Amino acid sequence: MSDSPAARLQKLFEGHRLTPTQRRIAHCMVRGAADVPFLSSVELAELAGVSQPSVTRFAVALGFDGYPALRRHLREVAPAERAAAAQEDAYNEYQQAVQGEIENLRQLSAMLADPSPVEEAGRVLAGSSPLPVLGLRAASSQARGFAYFAAKVHPDVRLLDEGGSMLADRIDAAAAAGASALLCFALPRHPREVAEALDHARAAGLKVVTVADSAFAPVARSSDLLIPAPVGTGLAFDTACAPMLLGRVLLEAMADALPDAQARLEAFDARAAARGLFVE
């Protein structure tokens, strides 16, 4: 199991019923896990976009007397990170971004030590035909990449990478055509339209599988099965190596659950060779 700051925070939050505001605080803490033990309640409130009393109530909801007690607890489990932080100071900002992504991948690897959530998701996605794949704004490239490869092993993949009033219509059409599940990629900043689309999908009877940057992301309440993969925040725009890799892992799990996946791949390779599609 990963011993990263983010992993320890995830474990701390597990088993607690949190309000939407508290989930927002938890999500913010996970994203900035290395810095949180050194923030005041006011600083954390500003970072999460909530009130200072909300931070206090959040700490109490976790079983602490108040935020100072929560921060003391976090500092007690943080010393091992001090040496790592000092080493990171020797890197330039670009190297720090790469190191951050390496840590995100380590965290993803630790999470995959228990493959059951991914295997369950693979079976759910394999059993849905058609299979709608949703990703808007920052997550559109993740959805498009998954859909491109999934179409080689799945009989009917429908990419939903554009918002607007027709999005609900396309979800309804997929449900009417026999879809039983929807795969969503949700990355910061989380568009309100994504959560609304997931609520609509569930109302239409679809089981929602979501890849998000945190188990406490705003889309969590709208998902039946959420598998987290952290994003990097060291550059002006977030980096998403871990969500991309998790998408490929889900693709593998789905292919394993499709009885004719290999035959479809071989048929595609034969067609591609006949057309001279790729340069050897």
N, C-alpha and C positions, 0 to 999 in steps of 0.2 A: 504494500500500500504506500502511495506517495506521502512524503513527510513535508511537502511544500506548504507555505503559509495558506494558499488557497484551499488545499486539501484539508488542512486542519480546521479552517473556518467552515467548510462544507459539513464536516463531521459535527462541529459544534451546533450547527443549525438544524441538523437532521432530527426528526421526531417532534419538532415544535410547529404548532399551528400559528402561522404568522398572518397578520393582516396585510392588505396590499401595500400600505405604507411601510410596514416592517419588512416585507419582501423586497421593497425597493432599497431599503437600507442594507439588507443582507446582500443583495446583488452588487451594490456599490462597494461593500467591504470585500467581497470575493475578488472583484476586479482590481482593487488596490490593496490586496492582502498584505504585501510587504510593508506598506506604510501605515496601515490602520492602527497598530499598537502605539503609534507615536502621535496620533491625532487627538485633539480635544473634542468634546461632544459638539461644540459649536462648529469646529472645522469639518467634522464628519457630517453634521446636518447640512452645511453649505454644499459639501461635495455630493450628497445624496439628493439635495433639493427638497429637504423636509425641515420641520421645526426642531429646535433643540429638545423640547419636551418629548417629541416623538422618539428621539434617540434614547432618552432615559427610559421611556416605556418599553422600547425594544430590548434594552439590557435586562429589565425586570422580567420581560416575557421569556428570556433565556434562562432565568433562574438566578440572576445576580441582584445584589442590593441596589445597584445603579450603574451608570456608565463607568465611573472610576474603577469599580470592582471588575467589570468586564475588561477594561483596558489593562488592569494589573494582570489578569489571567492571560491575556494575549501576550503581554510582555514576558511572562514567565516561560511561555512556550516558543518565544521568538529568538533567544540568544544565538541559536545555531545559524540564524540567518544573518547575524551581524558580520561574520567573516565573509560570507558570500556577497553581502552588500558592499563591503570594503573592496573586494576584488572587482566588482562591477564598476566601481568608480574609476578603475584604471582603463576601462573601455571607452571608446568614443560613442556618440549617440547611436550611430548605425550598428556598431557591434553590440551595444546594449539591447537594441531591438531584436537582433538575431538571437542573443542569449535568452531574451524573454520568450521567443518562440520555441527555443530548445526546451525551456522549462515547461512551456505549455504542452509540448509533445510528450515530455516525461509524465506529466499529470494525466494526459490522455492514455498513455500506455498503462499507468497504474490502474486507471478506471477499467480498462479492458481486461484486467486480470480476472474479472468476473464477466464472462462473455454473454451471460444469459439475457441481459436487456437488449443487446445488439441482435442476438439470435432470435429473440421474440419479435423484435422489430422487423427482421428479415422475413420471418414467416408471415407477419401481418401484411407487409408490402407485396410479397409474392402472391398472396391470396386475393389481392385487389386488382380487378381488370374491368375498366381502365384504372390506371394509377396516376392520379394528379400529383404533381410536384410543384410546390409553391415556394417562391422566393422573390421578395420585392426589394428594390433599392440596393443596399449594400449586399444583400444575400442573393441577388439575382444570378450572379456568376456561379455561386455554389449550386443553386437549383439547376441552372442550365448544364453545368458539367455533369451532375448526377443524371439528369434526364438523357443527355447525349449517350452516355455509356449504357444506362439502363435499357434504352430502346433496343440494344443489341441482344438482350436476353429476355426481355419482357414483351409480351405481345401488344400492349397498348399503354404507352406512357404519354401523359398530357402535361406539358410545361405551362405553368401559370406564373409568368414573370412580369406581368403588367397589371397595375391596379385599375381603379375606375369602377364605374357602375356595372360593367360587364363581368367583373370577377365573380360575383355571386352567381351570375347566370352560368358561367363556365363550371363552377362547382356543382350547381344543380344538374347541369347536363351530364357531368361525370357520374353523379349519384344515380341519375335516371338510367344511365347506360350500364349500371351494375357495379360501380366502384364501392368498395367497402372501407377504404382507408385513404388517407391523404398524408403525404410527406411534406413537411415544412422546414425550410432553413430560415432561421430568424437570428439576425445579427444586429448589433448596435449601429446607429440609433434605431430603436424598434418602432417602425411605423404603426400608428394606431390601426391602420387599415388591415394589417396582418392579423392582429388579435381579433378584429371584427370578422375577418374571413374565416378564421379558425372556429369561432363561435358559430358562424353560419354553417360550416362544414359539419360540426358535431350535431347541430340541429337537424341537418339533412341525413343523419345516421352514419356519418363516416367516422372512423377511428383515426385520431390525429396523432401521428408520430412526428416529433419535433427535434431538430438539432439546433441548439441554442448555445449562447456563450456562457450560460450559468443555469443551474437548476432553479435559481430564483429570478430568472429573466421575466419580464412582464407577460410573456406568452405562456408561462407555466400553467396558469389557471385554465387556459384554453386548450391544453394538450392532454391526451390520454397517456402518452408515453414520451417523456422528454429525456434526451440523452445529451449531457453537456459536453462542450469542447471549448476551452477558453480562447479568447482572442488576445492579440498583443496590442498594447496601448502606448508603446514607446515612441511612436512616430505621429505625425500630424493626422494620419488616417490609420484606423485600426488594421492590423494584419490578421489573417484568418487561415493560417496553415493547419491548425488542429481541426477546425470545422471541415476543411476540405478533405483531410485525411479520414476523418470520421465518416464523411459521406462515401468515400471509397470502401471503407470497412462495411458500412451498411449495404453497399452495392454487392460486396462479396457474400454477405449473409443472405441477401435476397436471392442471388444467383444459386447459392447452395440449396435454397428452398424451392427453386423452380426445377421440376423434373426434366424439362427439355432445354435448359439453359445452354448446355454444351453443344447440343445439336444446332441451336440457333446461331451460336458463335461460329461453328464450322460452316454453316450455310452462308453466313455473312462473308467469311474469309474466301469462300469459293466464288461468290458473286464479285467481291472486290478484285480478286485475281483476274477473273474473266474480263472485267472492265478496265483493268490496268489502273485501278484507283490510286494506288500508292506507288511511290518511287522506291525501288529496292536499292 
